[in-house]
Amino acid sequence: MRTATAATAAVVEPGRGGATSTRRGPTRRGSSAARGQGLWGWLFVSPMVVILGLFLALPVVMALWVSLLNWDGQSNPFSGAADFVGLRNYQDLFTHDGLTRTLFMTSLRNNLYYVLLVVPLQTGLALALALAVNRRRLKGKGLFRTAFYFPSVTSSIAVSTVFLFLFQSSGAVNSLLKWVGIKGPNWFTDARGLVWVVLGGLGLVDPAAPPAALADHGALGLSWWDWLSGPSIAMCTIIFLVVWTTSGTFMLMFLAALQDIPEAQLESARLDGANGRQVLRHVIVPALRPVLFLVITLGLIGTWQVFDQVYVMSQGAPANTTLTPAFLSYGVSFKDAQYGTGAAISFVLLAIILLMTGLQRLLLRERDAGGARVALTRRVRARVRTQRQAQDQAGRAGR
Amino acid sequence: MNTPTPLRRKRSRTPRLLGTLLLAVVALVFLLPFVIQLATTFKTDPQAAASPLSLIPHPFTLASYRQLFGGGSDAVPFPTWLGNSVLVTVVVTVGRVFFDSLAGYALARLRFPGRGLLTVGLISVMAVPGVVLMIPKFLVVQYLGIYDTYTAMIVPLLVDAVGVFIMKQFFESVPQEIEEAARVDGAGVFRTYWSVILPMAKPALITLTVLSFQGTWNEFTHFVVTTQSADHATLTTGLVQFVSGGLGSGTQYPLKLTAALLATVPVAVVFFVFQRHFVRGGSTGALKE
């Protein structure tokens, strides 16, 4: 019996198609092997279905419901005891004058600064490190890679603790700055915006007194001054920490792509007379483009979720300049017991992140087409080259 | 074949040496925080405050370590945190490796109705960012009546979508013939999975083990929203309470940094043991979070 079913399965095999095939064949075919597999299949996936369903899918649905309520966390949110307010929680975040909107907009602004600084910095640093570490004749390659990647392995909480120590007002960083004659700021309590500190340092603006035109007018509950003053010095501390911890991971992704470039291709480019810069431009950069997109979009997705570091290092202080939507959502829910608002913030955040993912998809699709094109021209070029070489050889032999 | 490129030959060695030197400085900057941390754990409070940069503790003291483990009047419940972290991490890692590989195997190799739908569901679940789930997860955990229990800490982490996906990808790369041979020899579905295919999946299983060990050990937000009492504090949640002033008073930086260091050591050890998997091997793709 067993062997018979095995044989049936083997016969059925060709029809199985790729592993991603979603055609429902087995029940139709009605072979006992397939029916057995159906049972086993569901048995095998049941832990996954139960746990992901219970703690991933269900929470999303529940929170979607809660975001439509005015719920304090006490009453039963499903019995109608909590006020149903519809989309008001969402609306309040954007249009209703009040503390909620001010805080939400402040958090959005802070996170925007954070994204605009962290993503280019970590991508650039990771790329530079990968290129540096990928040199063929570099001694101690492994050691360097380990050093750069190590911060990525540790927990955000532990490294945040270390940075708390390093960046205290009389800490290691400020001691170092004192050596070179700079008086370091109070990193965790300085709420001044970086742009204005720099402009003030250059004597261009008075950082203490914002120009009236900027301070008096605004958008979405914040003055232009609020929007434009740049990330606070406290936020810069978190940015340092994050760039330092994440660039190692991204370096590895770049490195993998660099090592995927066939050695022969680099060699032949050099044989064709390309210098270092030309090799970089025509061989290395095209090969890195897909990873570059990936790293940037992963960065965009990740940077909208900053929470741990804020929780440990600043709790949103000073003057809410390190408040981020994720932390605000947490605080509004657990400290102020406004779960409806907290859930609404979560979903706005989800929308932002999905937008980033969508952007990635769009760019990746273009990348695929572009990648195919590059590969094609590469192949053509390679064929031309081998033909030319063959001709050369033939010519030489003929002579 | 491997012709040395003439261009490279001609260049003098000085720029390359300078480049390596520069790289060494950058590497030092990357490691310096850890070195300072390590040095500070052997310092006294006043010394850590007075010379935060010095790398040689003088006087050298083990007081921080003793205080973390030895109790005393102002003790930090470090052993409790450590115990909780070990318990949760071990159970979650074992469970994850088993359940993820089970589900991955079924999705890659077994044919059953609904498989396509489940795969689509899995991929869409992977797109949900963790931070968005904080409040929702708290709601469900509370609704189920398991708030502030080990159940709430462990069970939701037992399966992770990314792990299932890694396993699925791996199982799809295993040649079908091996499975068929096992079936012909009379092995049932579970037997084929357990004694034939799973042992072949060692590289993927190691990747998954390392990832889930590291992930669970360093997990923070999940424990923040599912626990409350000091009895259930892990190294991450306990450390945060301690650092942000809930427990210890004053600066106590040597003690805080020692606790942080000890929380880092296990992942560091795992990292160095499985370094090949992280830094070189083909598993880099699996490291995307």
Interface residues (C-beta under 8 A of the other chain):
Chain A: R2 T3 T5 A6 A7 A9 A10 E13 R16 A19 T20 S21 T22 R24 G25 P26 T27 A34 G36 Q37 G38 L39 W40 G41 W42 F44 V45 P47 M48 V49 I51 L52 L54 F55 L56 A57 L58 P59 V60 M62 A63 V66 P77 L129 A132 V133 R135 R137 L138 K139 G142 L143 F144 R145 T146 A147 F148 Y149 F150 P151 V153 T154 S155 S156 I157 A158 V159 S160 T161 V162 F163 L164 F165 L166 Q168 S170 G171 A172 S175 L176 W244 G248 T249 L252 M253 L255 A256 E267 R270 L271 N275 G276 L294 L298 I301 G302 W304 Q305 F307 D308 Y311 V312 Q315 A326 S329 Y330 S333 F334 Y339 G342 A343 S346 F347 L349 L350 I353 L354 T357
Chain B: N2 T3 T5 L7 R16 G19 T20 L23 A24 V26 A27 F30 L31 P33 F34 I36 Q37 T40 A48 A49 S51 P52 L53 F99 D100 L102 A103 Y105 A106 L107 A108 R109 L110 R111 F112 P113 G114 R115 G116 L117 L118 T119 G121 L122 V125 A127 V128 P129 G130 V131 V132 L133 M134 I135 P136 K137 F138 L139 V140 V141 Y143 L144 V155 P156 L158 V159 A161 V164 E172 Q176 E180 R183 V184 G186 V189 F190 Y193 Q214 W217 N218 F220 T221 V224 V225 L235 T236 L239 V240 V243 S244 Y253 K256 L257 A259 A260 L261 A263 T264 V267 A268 F271 Q275 F278 V279 R280 G282 T284 G285 L287 K288 E289
